[in-house]
Amino acid sequence: MPNPKSSHVEVDVEKLPFQEAYKLIIGSIVPRPIAWVSTVNKSGVSNLAPFSFFNGVCSNPPSVLFCPVNTPEGREKDTLVNIRDNRQFVVNLVSRGLAEKMNQTSANYPFGISEFKEAGLTEGKCKKVKPPRVLEAPISMECELIEIVKVGPGGPGSGAVVIGKILHMHFDPAVYKDGKILIEAFDPIARLAGSAYCPVRDIFTLDRPKL
Ligand SMILES: Cc1cc2nc3c(=O)[nH]c(=O)nc-3n(C[C@H](O)[C@H](O)[C@H](O)COP(=O)(O)O)c2cc1C
């Protein structure tokens, strides 16, 4: 454990190039859950990509957020373009057995090429939204856009927070029991820095303090 009294390193993040700041963010905020987001473009072609700047927001309404960041060339991610066009997306969750396919869908395929097909994944029909869910995923959340909050001046490294309301969920029966999720069956993975990932192991519990 770091000793708070020993000398320490400081970095003036305001003076850092965004690529260097990125390394500090992804190494410090760990482990990050992964939203595997499916969308459709205006012509109805599906798109699928992972996003680890991802979390829940609140439960009234049930909501999630994730953050598509512009490419080093300043281009918006296809996922963001599609959501702005039709206000719908699906957040699929990733178990260990799907890690390699999830990684494959992060490749920079041209706009209009479906990552479902490229990674050998099956498009499952959704109940309330147009984008398909990943049929192989243990959990999928059908979402409707609440808001896109732009962060930064635009261009390389700038991003957006996409906030969505969860309308409907799908579960592999193995991971769902009596309204709760069975984490061992779910076997989720999380992203660390670079190309590192971790499973969820060594779980410990802490009761909340009672005052
Ligand atoms: C595990 C993982 C997590 C990622 N997280 C993010 C993220 O949070 N934000 C982002 O903009 N890109 C992230 N990426 C990169 C995108 O998946 C990648 O740029 C993808 O090509 C975007 O696809 P799209 O243009 O079809 O939306 C991540 C990649 C991987 C493998």
The ligand as a Gaussian input file, in Angstrom:
#p B3LYP/6-31G(d) Opt

LIG

0 1
 C      -12.186000      -3.314000     -24.104000
 C      -12.250000      -2.073000     -24.927000
 C      -12.764000      -0.908000     -24.387000
 C      -12.877000       0.264000     -25.139000
 N      -13.393000       1.388000     -24.560000
 C      -13.576000       2.496000     -25.301000
 C      -14.198000       3.654000     -24.721000
 O      -14.571000       3.673000     -23.545000
 N      -14.371000       4.727000     -25.527000
 C      -13.991000       4.729000     -26.846000
 O      -14.202000       5.726000     -27.538000
 N      -13.411000       3.648000     -27.412000
 C      -13.211000       2.546000     -26.673000
 N      -12.640000       1.427000     -27.247000
 C      -12.301000       1.465000     -28.670000
 C      -13.540000       1.244000     -29.559000
 O      -14.146000       0.002000     -29.285000
 C      -13.118000       1.292000     -31.035000
 O      -12.652000       2.592000     -31.327000
 C      -14.218000       0.909000     -31.990000
 O      -13.663000       0.755000     -33.283000
 C      -15.325000       1.929000     -32.094000
 O      -16.254000       1.427000     -33.009000
 P      -17.312000       2.284000     -33.796000
 O      -16.562000       3.345000     -34.583000
 O      -17.975000       1.248000     -34.659000
 O      -18.255000       2.897000     -32.800000
 C      -12.455000       0.267000     -26.497000
 C      -11.906000      -0.910000     -27.055000
 C      -11.793000      -2.054000     -26.273000
 C      -11.208000      -3.309000     -26.874000

